[in-house]
Amino acid sequence: SRPVSPGEVAATIYQGLGLDPHRELPGPQNRPMPLADYSLKAIKELF
């Protein structure tokens, strides 16, 4: 058991849905922004 951050939960949900958590989408002023921060990984214990 280990603590996880909300960002790791989000990255896990995206991966579970078949989306790359680090995929970039247009943000404000069309600057690319990843779905989840690049430093975050999906919780591998759930897969």
CNS distance restraints for C-alpha pairs under 8 A (distance, minus, plus):
assign (resid   4 and name CA) (resid   8 and name CA) 6.28 0.50 0.50
assign (resid   4 and name CA) (resid   9 and name CA) 7.25 0.50 0.50
assign (resid   5 and name CA) (resid   9 and name CA) 6.58 0.50 0.50
assign (resid   6 and name CA) (resid  10 and name CA) 6.27 0.50 0.50
assign (resid   7 and name CA) (resid  11 and name CA) 6.15 0.50 0.50
assign (resid   7 and name CA) (resid  36 and name CA) 6.54 0.50 0.50
assign (resid   7 and name CA) (resid  37 and name CA) 7.37 0.50 0.50
assign (resid   7 and name CA) (resid  40 and name CA) 6.60 0.50 0.50
assign (resid   8 and name CA) (resid  12 and name CA) 6.09 0.50 0.50
assign (resid   8 and name CA) (resid  40 and name CA) 5.70 0.50 0.50
assign (resid   8 and name CA) (resid  41 and name CA) 5.91 0.50 0.50
assign (resid   8 and name CA) (resid  42 and name CA) 5.58 0.50 0.50
assign (resid   8 and name CA) (resid  43 and name CA) 6.46 0.50 0.50
assign (resid   9 and name CA) (resid  13 and name CA) 6.24 0.50 0.50
assign (resid   9 and name CA) (resid  42 and name CA) 7.00 0.50 0.50
assign (resid   9 and name CA) (resid  43 and name CA) 7.11 0.50 0.50
assign (resid  10 and name CA) (resid  14 and name CA) 6.23 0.50 0.50
assign (resid  10 and name CA) (resid  36 and name CA) 6.97 0.50 0.50
assign (resid  10 and name CA) (resid  42 and name CA) 7.93 0.50 0.50
assign (resid  11 and name CA) (resid  15 and name CA) 6.15 0.50 0.50
assign (resid  11 and name CA) (resid  21 and name CA) 5.20 0.50 0.50
assign (resid  11 and name CA) (resid  35 and name CA) 7.84 0.50 0.50
assign (resid  11 and name CA) (resid  36 and name CA) 5.88 0.50 0.50
assign (resid  11 and name CA) (resid  40 and name CA) 6.94 0.50 0.50
assign (resid  11 and name CA) (resid  41 and name CA) 6.29 0.50 0.50
assign (resid  11 and name CA) (resid  42 and name CA) 5.00 0.50 0.50
assign (resid  11 and name CA) (resid  43 and name CA) 7.90 0.50 0.50
assign (resid  12 and name CA) (resid  16 and name CA) 6.01 0.50 0.50
assign (resid  12 and name CA) (resid  21 and name CA) 7.89 0.50 0.50
assign (resid  12 and name CA) (resid  41 and name CA) 7.46 0.50 0.50
assign (resid  12 and name CA) (resid  42 and name CA) 4.20 0.50 0.50
assign (resid  12 and name CA) (resid  43 and name CA) 5.73 0.50 0.50
assign (resid  13 and name CA) (resid  17 and name CA) 6.23 0.50 0.50
assign (resid  13 and name CA) (resid  42 and name CA) 7.94 0.50 0.50
assign (resid  14 and name CA) (resid  18 and name CA) 6.43 0.50 0.50
assign (resid  14 and name CA) (resid  19 and name CA) 5.08 0.50 0.50
assign (resid  14 and name CA) (resid  20 and name CA) 6.62 0.50 0.50
assign (resid  14 and name CA) (resid  21 and name CA) 5.59 0.50 0.50
assign (resid  15 and name CA) (resid  19 and name CA) 5.12 0.50 0.50
assign (resid  15 and name CA) (resid  20 and name CA) 5.94 0.50 0.50
assign (resid  15 and name CA) (resid  21 and name CA) 6.20 0.50 0.50
assign (resid  15 and name CA) (resid  42 and name CA) 6.92 0.50 0.50
assign (resid  19 and name CA) (resid  23 and name CA) 7.64 0.50 0.50
assign (resid  21 and name CA) (resid  34 and name CA) 7.10 0.50 0.50
assign (resid  21 and name CA) (resid  35 and name CA) 5.42 0.50 0.50
assign (resid  21 and name CA) (resid  36 and name CA) 5.36 0.50 0.50
assign (resid  22 and name CA) (resid  34 and name CA) 4.97 0.50 0.50
assign (resid  22 and name CA) (resid  35 and name CA) 5.69 0.50 0.50
assign (resid  22 and name CA) (resid  36 and name CA) 5.72 0.50 0.50
assign (resid  22 and name CA) (resid  37 and name CA) 6.87 0.50 0.50
assign (resid  22 and name CA) (resid  38 and name CA) 5.99 0.50 0.50
assign (resid  23 and name CA) (resid  33 and name CA) 8.00 0.50 0.50
assign (resid  23 and name CA) (resid  34 and name CA) 5.25 0.50 0.50
assign (resid  23 and name CA) (resid  35 and name CA) 6.01 0.50 0.50
assign (resid  24 and name CA) (resid  32 and name CA) 5.48 0.50 0.50
assign (resid  24 and name CA) (resid  33 and name CA) 4.96 0.50 0.50
assign (resid  24 and name CA) (resid  34 and name CA) 4.10 0.50 0.50
assign (resid  24 and name CA) (resid  35 and name CA) 6.34 0.50 0.50
assign (resid  25 and name CA) (resid  32 and name CA) 5.38 0.50 0.50
assign (resid  25 and name CA) (resid  33 and name CA) 5.38 0.50 0.50
assign (resid  25 and name CA) (resid  34 and name CA) 6.18 0.50 0.50
assign (resid  25 and name CA) (resid  35 and name CA) 7.16 0.50 0.50
assign (resid  26 and name CA) (resid  30 and name CA) 4.78 0.50 0.50
assign (resid  26 and name CA) (resid  31 and name CA) 5.54 0.50 0.50
assign (resid  26 and name CA) (resid  32 and name CA) 4.61 0.50 0.50
assign (resid  26 and name CA) (resid  33 and name CA) 6.12 0.50 0.50
assign (resid  27 and name CA) (resid  31 and name CA) 5.09 0.50 0.50
assign (resid  27 and name CA) (resid  32 and name CA) 5.61 0.50 0.50
assign (resid  27 and name CA) (resid  33 and name CA) 5.66 0.50 0.50
assign (resid  34 and name CA) (resid  38 and name CA) 7.35 0.50 0.50
assign (resid  36 and name CA) (resid  40 and name CA) 6.88 0.50 0.50
assign (resid  43 and name CA) (resid  47 and name CA) 7.66 0.50 0.50
